[in-house]
Amino acid sequence: MNSSKIILSSEEVSKAITRIAHEILERNPNRTEQIALIGIRTGGAVLAKRFQDTLQVIAKREFPLGILDITLYRDDLSEVGPQPDVKETKIDFDVTGKIIILVDDVLYTGRTIRCALDAIIDFGRPECIQLAALIDRGHRELPIKPDFIGKNIPTSKSEEVYVKLREKDGKDEVIVASKDPV
């Protein structure tokens, strides 16, 4: 990394998660029993668990949680290599009729979300799928728009966004860094 800047501190990440959880409940009044969360591996899965914990405290009820690996749904699978690293998808509930909150850490081109939508539909027919992203950095290649956003961060294509989460990185923060020149 040449230069980097902290965009969200640990406290700001926590506040964004709490705010999004409240927005999820406000957007789906009187339908909390239909809400289920699915996080995209790996950052989205960590965030989905945090949303689940926060929603359960606010709404005083349990919310199903699933973890989705989208590797085999990628449109660039041939570029990944001969042996893609496929992780477990774990969705232990029927998605049919549910309001699925699909969670990812960074929304960029929209291609990951397209893969996730295809994968979820393979599990059944939800009532609807709503998208929650901690960071929306723009540069969409597909017509995908989040329903819930922690923070919009205008970036250039020569920058990277790194979401660090305490469960996997030891601390919470979001950093924008310029890519190393090739």
HUBELTA-V709166 format. One record per run of one state. SS is the DSSP state (H for helix, E for strand, L for the rest). FROM is the first residue (numbers start at 1). TO is the last residue. If there is no record, write none. Layout:
ss: [SS;SS]
from: [FROM;FROM]
to: [TO;TO]
This chain:
ss: [L;E;L;H;L;H;E;L;H;L;E;L;H;L;H;L;E;L;E;L;H;L;E;L;E;L;E;L;H;L;E;L]
from: [1;4;9;10;28;32;35;41;43;60;64;69;71;74;77;81;90;91;99;108;111;122;128;137;148;153;159;165;166;170;173;179]
to: [3;8;9;27;31;34;40;42;59;63;68;70;73;76;80;89;90;98;107;110;121;127;136;147;152;158;164;165;169;172;178;182]
